[in-house]
Amino acid sequence: MATSFYTDLFAKPGKHEPFCLQNLFPELKQDDIEKLEAPLSRQEIQATLKHLGV
């Protein structure tokens, strides 16, 4: 659904339907938002890359 929404949105000039998944995702708690906004450390990046096998 999301793919077709954005394909239609950017392919056709004029009217478009509102995003059909609006309000279907849970709202994030403040502590989760703060974790997402926190800078990544070099160690976290290296551990993630190692886990991915890069």
N, C-alpha and C positions, 0 to 999 in steps of 0.2 A: 504494500500500500504506500509506504513512504517513497519508494523508488518511482512509482507511477505518479505520485503527487508532484514531486520535484521535476520529473520529466515534463509533465504537462505544464507546470508553472513556468518553466523557462523556455519551453518550445512554442507555446501558443501565446500570442499577444492578446490582451484584453482580460476578460473575467476569468477567475479561478475559484475553485471551491475552497472553503476554509480547511485547514489541516485536520484530517479526520481523527488523529490520535491525541488531539488537544485534551488536557486534563485526565489522561489515562495513566500517567506515570505518578508514582508516589512523590510527595514533596520531601525534599531533603531536610534533615535536621541541621541545626546550626553547627553542631560539632562536625558533622560530615562535610559541610560546606567549607569549614575552616581547614579540614584535612586536605581537601581538594585544592585549596588555594595556597597551601604551604609549599615553599620551594623544595625541589628534590635535591637530595644530597648526591654527591659524586658516588658514594658507596651504594645508594639505592639504584642509581642508573647502571652501575657496573654489575650489581647482583641481578638486575632484570635482564641485561644483555647476556649474562652468563647462563641464566635460566632459559633464555630463548635459543641459546646455542650460536650466538652471533660472535 
